[in-house]
Amino acid sequence: MAAETYPHVRVHGSPRERGRQYGQLTRSRVRRSVEAYAGVFRRWADLDWGEVRTLAEAYVPAIEAHEPRYLEELGGIAEGAGLDFRDVLAINVRTEVMFSAKARAAEALGRVPGECTSLVVLPSASAAGHTLAAQNWDWLAHARETVVVLEVEQDEGPHFVTLVEAGLLAKFGMNAAGVGVLTNTLVCEHDRGEPSIPYHVVLRSLLDATSITDALSRLQAITRASSANYLLAHRDGLAVDVEAMAGDFARLLIEQPRDGLVAHTNHYLSPRFPARDVGLWVMPDSLFRLQSTLEYLRPRLGRLEPESIQRALSLHANHPEGVCTHPDESLDAGEQGATVVSAIMDLDDRLMWIADGNPCTTGYRLVDYSAFLGR
């Protein structure tokens, strides 16, 4: 087990109050997020913090038109952490700032750390007949100083749990309605950072979904500011994978699982993808993480259980850029990536196994959310 586990933070009340509690309880981690991304934006996008805050403000009208209470949550986080609202807003649009820059000059920027490996196992492929959703989130090393397990009680939608960088609205997780949300960064030539609904606001909205149909409808109803993959599952044994380009519903590529299994990394898989895949250029390890995952899981269809998924998420083929990613010491320290957190969710029993860092060394700890998400 890890010597230190990521903190669990539970919040409740109005959107503003939930945000304020979140910011207060994770103040040092939110401030570390802001500090770290100021350096990241300088390195990857050649922007100083003042420029980033100005860019971030352009997203406020779209967020407000989509769901004003998300702005309330962001404002509360800033108050609780003792920061300017624009600081918290800026880290919540970090994908748009960073990857729009990559899309504009991919050849000049070269390699960047891979992002995620995600998968869903449906009842037909699992040993217990349950729906299992799992993800490794790989990112820059500073994120190990900022991750929290955020547990949200709300009256406006289902309670949810998300593993997220402190100060951000949401990342991946599951909710009381039985919806599981996994995600992978994608980058294509349509990513220009044009203000609309930011990636992390989209993820927050998906965790409000009351069914898998509702989750898909939420993606169809908005104009997204950046590309991403959204792997959605439900405890009813349903799943859908949505490769989303920046833009509206016409730029969604939708696929369903085959043989009870679906996995995704950081490149487009749909044969209908019509654009240039910048993500594959800057994250070529994506191909091999996907290959390793499927090669391990496919022969075990019908027998898959949390333990076998744990082993899949600990694979080291193509080390150090395996499914379980370790720092590449040939790179500058600011460019080295690693698996920051890994989680497996049993959507039927509302259980979550969490690895606080590389799963090969930390192992997984079990958290029972049956009471919290069973209301």
N, C-alpha and C positions, 0 to 999 in steps of 0.2 A: 504493500500500500504506500501511497504518497505520504511523506512526512507531514505535509500540510494540505488540507482539502480546501477547495474553493468555498468561500462563504455562501451560505444560504440566507436570502433576504426575503421576508414576507411583508407585503404591503396591503393596505386596505383603505377604504374611504372614497372620497371624490377623486376624479382624475388629478386635480391639483394636489390634493393631499397624498395620494399614492406616489406621485412624482416626488413630492417633498420628502416623504419617508425614504424613498429609494435613494435620493441624493444625500440625505443625512447619514444613512446607514452605510453608504459606500463612498463617503466623501473623499477619502484618500485615493481610492481607486478611480473615481471619476476624474479627479485632478491629474492622476497619472495618465489616463487616457488622453486628456487634452494636451498634456506635455509631450507625450509620445507622438501623437499625430501632428503636432506642430513640426516635429523633425521629419516625420514621414512625408508630409506635404512638401517640405523644402526639397527633400531628396528626389521624390518621384514626380512631382508636378511643378517644381521650381516656383512655389508660391510661399510668401510669408503669411503669418497668421492673420494679419489684418486683411490681406487679400482673400484668404479663405473665408473669414467671417462675412465679408461683403458678398462673396459668391453664395454663401449659405442662405443669406437673407432672401435671395431670389426665389427660394423654394417655399417660403411661408404662405403665399396666396394659394398655391396648389394644395398644400397640406390642410389649410383652413377650409377650403372648399370641399375637400374629401372627408375630413373628420376633425372638427375643431377640438375635441377633447384630447387628441394626440398632442396638439400644441400646448394644451393645459398640462399634460404630463411632462412635456419637455420643460415648460416654465417651472414646474415644481421641482424637477431634478436640479435645475440651475439654482433655484433658491436654496434647496437643501444642501447642495455642495458648495454654496457661497461663490458661484460663478456668474458671469454675464450669460444671459440667455443665448447669445450668439455663439458662445463657446460650446455649449451643449448641442445647439443646432448643427454646428460645424462638424462635430464628430459623427452625428447622425446622417450626414450627407458625405461621409468620407469616401464611399464607393463611387459616387458621381464625380467627385473631385479627382480621385486617383485614376479611375479607369477611363474617364474621358480623356485624360492626358495620355494614357497608354494607347488608346485608340488612335489618337492624332499622330503619335510618333512611335509606333511599336518597334520599328527597326532600331531606332536610336536608343530606346530604353532597354531592349534586350530582355533577359530572363528576370522573372519575379517569382516569389514563393508561390507554390501551388496553394489552393484554398481548401477544398473539401472533397471527401468521399462519402457518399450517402447511399442508402439502400433501404428497400422495404421487402419484407417477406410476408406473403399472404398466407391464410390458413392452410391452403392446399400444399404449401411447401414447408410448413413448420411442424415440428414434432408434436406440439400440443394443440395444433389447430388454432393458434392465435395470430394476430397481426402484429408484427414486429417492425419497428422503424429505428434506424441507426445512422449515426454520422460521426466521422472524424472531422474536426475543424482544424485545419492547418493554417498557420499565419505567422506573422513576425513574433519574435521571442518576447517582446514587451507585453503581449497580450496575456501571458501567464501571470502578470502582475495586476491584471484588471478584470479577469473573468469572475462573474458571480452567477449563482443559481437564483434567478428571480422568480418568486412565487407570488402571484397576483390574485387577490380577491377583488372582484368587481361586481357591481350591480347591473352594469350596462351590457354585459356579455358573460360568457363562461369564464370561470376561474382558469388560470393557465400557469404553466411552468416553462421558463425559457432559460437556456444557457446563453449568456450574453456578456459582451464587454460593458463594464460599468459606465453608465451614462447613455447607452444606446437603448432604444425602445424595446427591441426584441432581436433574437436570432432564431435558433431552431428550438422546438419543444413540442408540448402537447397540451390539450385543454380538456375541460370537464365534459365537453360535448363529444369526446372520442376522436377528435381531429389531431393528427400528428403532422407537423410541418418540418420538412428538411429543405436544405437549400445549398446551391452551389453557385459561386460567381461564374458568370460567362461574360465575355467581351467580344463585341463584333463592331463592324465599321459604323453601325448606327449609334454607337455610344458617343455622344457629344456633350454630355452634361447639360442638356437643355432642361430648364426648370419644369418639372412636373412632379409626380409622386416618387419620392426617393425609395431606394431599396429597403432600408430598415423600417420605413413607415409601412411599406407593403407587407413585410413580415409581421409587424404588429397587427395589421388588419387581418391577416390570415389566422392569427391566434384568437381572434374574435369570432371566427366562423362557427356556426351552429351545426354544420353538416359538411360533407365533402363537396356537395353541390354548391353550397353557399361559398365555400372557399374558392372553387373554380370560378363562380360568378363574380367574386370580388376581383379576381385577376382580369376577367373579361371587361369589367365595367370601368377600369381606370386607364389613364395614360401614364406609363411608367417612365421614369427618368433614366433608367439603366437596364442593361440586360442581366438576366439571372435565370437559373433553373430552380423551379419549385416542385419538390417531390412531396405530394400530399397523400395521406393515408387516413383510414378510419377504422375504428374497431369493428365495424360491420364486415370487415374483410374486403374493403374497396381501396383502390389506389389509382392515382393518375400522375403522370410526369408532364410538367409544362415547361418547355424551353421558351423563355420570353425574351424577345428583343426589346430594346427601348422603343416605346410607341404604344399604340392602342391594341384592341383585340385582334386586328388583322396581322399582328406580329407575334402571335402565340402559336407554337408548334406543340400539339398535344398527342401524347402516346400513352397507352395503357400497358400494364405488366403482361409478360408472357411467362407461362409455366409457373406462375405464382411468385415471380422475382423481378425486381427492377433495381438497377444500380446506376449511379451517375457520378461523374467527376466534373472537370472544368472545361469541357469542350462540347460543341453541339453534336448530337447524334442523329437527329432527324434527317432522313434523305431529302426532305423538303426544305431544308435550310438554304436560303437564297443569297446569303451575304458572305463576306470575308470573316473567317473565324480568327479574330485577333488573340483570343484567349489561348488557342492552341499554339500560336506563335510564341507567346511569352510564358506559357506554362505547359511545355511539351510532356512533362511527367504525367499529365492528366491521362494520356493514352494508356500508360502502363499501370497506373493505379487501378483504372477500370478493368484492365485485363486480369490483373492479379486477383481482384475481388471476385470476378465472375468465374475464373478458373477454380478458385477455392470453393465457392458456394454451389455452383451448378451440379457437381457430382453428388451433393448432399441434399438435393431437393427432396422434400418429404420428411427429412430428418433434422431440419435446422432448428436450433434452439439458441437462447441467449449465449450460451458458452461457445457454440461454434461461430457465432457472429463476432464474439470477442476475439476469437483466434483470427478471423478474417481481418478484423480491424487492426491487428497487431502484425500483419505481414510486412516483411522487409525486402522483398524482391525489388531490385533497382535501388537499393540502399545508397545514399541516405534519403532518397526521394520516394520511398515506398509508401504503401497505404499508411503505415505508421512512419511518419516523416521525422527525420532527425536533422539537426543543423548541418549544412554543407560547409565545412571549415575552409574550403577553398575560396569561399565568398567573403566579402566584407561583413563585419558583424551586423551592420544595419540591413543587410540583404538576406540574412539567414532565416529560414523558416523552420517550423517544427509543428508537430501535432500538439495543439494547445489544450484541447479537451476532446474526449470521446464519450458518446452516450448511446445507450440502447434502450428503447422504450417498448414495453409490452402494453399496447393500447387496450387490450382486453382487461388485464388486471391492474392497469394504471401503476406499473412499476417502472423505475428508471435505474439503470446501472450506469454509473459515472466513473470515468477515469480522469483524474486530475492531472493531466499531462500525457506523456506518451503511455499508451496502454500496456506496452511491453514491459515497462518498468514499474508503473504505479499500480497496475491491476485495477479492478473495478469494485466500487462499493455500491450496494443496493439501497435505494431510497423508495419507500412504499408511499405512493401518493393516492392510495385507494380511498382514504378518508377525505383528503383535501379536494380531489378531483371527482369524488363520487357524489357530491352534493347536487 
